[in-house]
Amino acid sequence: MPLDFPFLYETLTTLLGGIPLTLQLALLSMVAGTFLAFGLALMRVSGNWWLDCPAQFYIFVFRGTPLLVQVYIIYYGLSQFPSLRHSVLWPFLREAYWCAIIALALNTAAYSAEIIRGGLLSVPAGQVEAARACGMSKLLLFRRIVLPLALRQMLPAYSNEIILMVKSTALASTITLMEITGIAAKLISESYRPVEVFVCAGATYLAINFFVARLFAGIETLMSPERRNLPASTSEKQEECHV
Amino acid sequence: MSECATALAVELLGIRKSYGSLEVLHGISLAAQEGEVISILGSSGSGKSTLLRCINMLEVPNEGTVAIHGETIKIRQKPGQALCPADSAQVNRLRSKAAMVFQSFNLWSHLTILENLVEAPVHVQKRDRKACIAEAEALLERVGIADKRHHYPAHLSGGQQQRAAIARALAMRPSVMLFDEPTSALDPELVGEVLKVMRDLAAEGRTMLIVTHEMAFARDVSSRTVFIHKGIIEEDGPPKEVFSNPRSERFRQFISREETGLR
């Protein structure tokens, strides 16, 4: 198959128009999902059965069912309830845009909650004990010791989740949204050239995620100075030892 | 009782602690005068660390009272729940007076050594940051790791980390210092540098309670030696007396075991 560069170029520029919507879906659902996840994680580690159990159930349901099914249920399913159609939320729930964001947010919250919980549990008990022994209140201990240590620990897994989310926004195309994949589907139906169009769509996601990965690698380095190389004075000493 | 309590740095009365059906401490009373250096000896599982951790409520005793400088820590029990300190503000205040040094150092790994030292003084005791930094730098100088102040704990040797942890405890200007096996996690060649720092602290008249396996340190440095066996105090007295003339057969066995290096 000869490469049709003008067509590829045209396809790519058309697809670029979908980037803002893709980014919006990813960003808004990430923000909302993270808040929800944080609450769920705190419920999970609270040690209180009445808090832990509902959080576990939520995570079980949203991790155990396909995101596509969740998108469909929220978009097609909610309108079946007359009370919802007459509620103040209907202007939002009517829109595919908000349905997609809600579905993505609820879904990512389930995964992120477990990532955050893992981060919180990874904080060494000794360092928490040292903080308690210094007379830190629970809140101060959480803010100054537990949270910074947990954030560092969960960042790699969390960047994974964000990259997955960026790709998951493609499912929004199934409920009429014209983000990258939505535009790609439209181009295919017009041109009957699925290979070129999908390759271009894939390349666009790849480019976005390249920047997401770089961003998180940067944040990780910034937040974990203790994992970087030794400061100068120590390395000098080590050299002396070798001599 | 109440008049003399004010002169005591730490006073434990009838401390009992159990985990489930296993009672670890069977009603221990121990009082530390101002300026006393008390070594607490005992084989592993004797309850000596648990006793030390009851002082700052890292372990909450099931029975008995703990007083620091005459102030009794309030404990409450809700029906069907574990015991807990009744007034967390009081406990936090007293904890910053009774600083603890741990076996595994427990420096905060995301903070530099200097930041470790100023953390509690600034955020718990609400002291001026600049003054705290100056004081912390002097303390690091004193324990001999001033050049490491901008390093992270992971970059230090065990001995240096433990000296930093001692400096962190000192930075809170504590009136009592609690040491929980401070040299047990160290390589043998690093033990000396930590003991030297502790020796200096004892010499300047600080009140110290030290759970340790260092027999020589207990004998030479402490003003009082306490031997705990199976949750009760078996020996209590000046090290010279206790070591040369032990009343308890178990302590005699313990000394000979420790000194031949068998544990």
Boltz contact constraints between the chains, C-beta under 6 A:
constraints:
  - contact:
      token1: [A, 126]
      token2: [B, 104]
      max_distance: 6.0
  - contact:
      token1: [A, 126]
      token2: [B, 106]
      max_distance: 6.0
  - contact:
      token1: [A, 127]
      token2: [B, 106]
      max_distance: 6.0
  - contact:
      token1: [A, 127]
      token2: [B, 108]
      max_distance: 6.0
  - contact:
      token1: [A, 130]
      token2: [B, 106]
      max_distance: 6.0
  - contact:
      token1: [A, 133]
      token2: [B, 56]
      max_distance: 6.0
  - contact:
      token1: [A, 133]
      token2: [B, 95]
      max_distance: 6.0
  - contact:
      token1: [A, 133]
      token2: [B, 100]
      max_distance: 6.0
  - contact:
      token1: [A, 134]
      token2: [B, 120]
      max_distance: 6.0
  - contact:
      token1: [A, 134]
      token2: [B, 124]
      max_distance: 6.0
  - contact:
      token1: [A, 135]
      token2: [B, 92]
      max_distance: 6.0
  - contact:
      token1: [A, 135]
      token2: [B, 95]
      max_distance: 6.0
  - contact:
      token1: [A, 135]
      token2: [B, 96]
      max_distance: 6.0
  - contact:
      token1: [A, 135]
      token2: [B, 124]
      max_distance: 6.0
  - contact:
      token1: [A, 136]
      token2: [B, 124]
      max_distance: 6.0
  - contact:
      token1: [A, 137]
      token2: [B, 92]
      max_distance: 6.0
  - contact:
      token1: [A, 140]
      token2: [B, 123]
      max_distance: 6.0
  - contact:
      token1: [A, 145]
      token2: [B, 108]
      max_distance: 6.0
  - contact:
      token1: [A, 148]
      token2: [B, 110]
      max_distance: 6.0
  - contact:
      token1: [A, 149]
      token2: [B, 110]
      max_distance: 6.0
  - contact:
      token1: [A, 226]
      token2: [B, 152]
      max_distance: 6.0
  - contact:
      token1: [A, 226]
      token2: [B, 154]
      max_distance: 6.0
  - contact:
      token1: [A, 230]
      token2: [B, 155]
      max_distance: 6.0
  - contact:
      token1: [A, 231]
      token2: [B, 151]
      max_distance: 6.0
  - contact:
      token1: [A, 233]
      token2: [B, 147]
      max_distance: 6.0
  - contact:
      token1: [A, 234]
      token2: [B, 155]
      max_distance: 6.0
